[in-house]
Amino acid sequence: MSREQEVQRQAAVTEAAMASIRRKEQSQLAGGYALMAGTMSFGEASKGRGVFPAIVHGAKLLCIAFAFLVPNYLVWSLLL
């Protein structure tokens, strides 16, 4: 194998590796954009009237109740 052929082979390998890196970065960016699009659409869908906003509101109330009741229950069950 001559030196020129080796240089060409190494250039091809390097280009393939860089293309792989670019594809991976593109995939990560696309995942981030998809996550943001889902979050934004969820926020818009949870406003207004209908079944979905009611479910979201109920879930919020459930989380708030959980945050208030669990510490009280733990104190009551462990200390009293």
N, C-alpha and C positions, 0 to 999 in steps of 0.2 A: 504494500500500500504506500503510495507516494505521499509526500507531505501535503500537497494540495488536496488530495482526496481526504486526508485526515482532517484538514482544516474545514473542508466542506461538510464532512460528517459531524464534526463538533458544532458547527454553525447550525446544522439541522437539529441536532439534539438540544442545543440551547434554545432555539426558536420553539421547539415543541414544549420544552419546560416552561418557557415564558408564556406560551399560549395557555398551558394548563393553569398557571398561576392567575392569569387574567380571567379565565373562565370561573375559577373558584371565587375570586373577588367579585365578579359580576353576579354570581349566584348569591353571595352573602348580601350584596346590595339589594338584589331583588327580594330576598327574604325580609329585609328591613322595610322596604317599601310596602310589601304585602302586609306586614304587621301594622304599619302605620295606617294603611288604607282600611284594614279591618277595625282598628281602634276608632278611627274617625267615623266610619259608617255605624259602628255600635253607638257612639255618642249621639249621632243624629237620630238614629232609630229609637233611642231610649227617651227622647223628648216627645212631647205632644200627648195625644190620647190614643188609646187602643189597648190591646192585650199585652204586647211586649213592654211598653212603658209601665204598665201595672205590675208585671212580673219583676221588672228591674227595681221598682219602688219597694215592692215586698221584700226583695233580696236585701236591699239597703237597710230596711227596718229590722230584718232578721239579724244582719251583721251587727247593727247597733245594739240590739237586745242581747246578743251573745257577748259583746264586749262589756256590757254592764252587769250581766248576770253571772258569768263564769267566775270572775274574781270574788264576788260575794259568796258564791257557792263554795269555792275553795277555802275561803276564810272560815266559813261556817262549818265545813266538814273537817278541816284539819285543826283548827284552833279551839272550837267550842265543843 
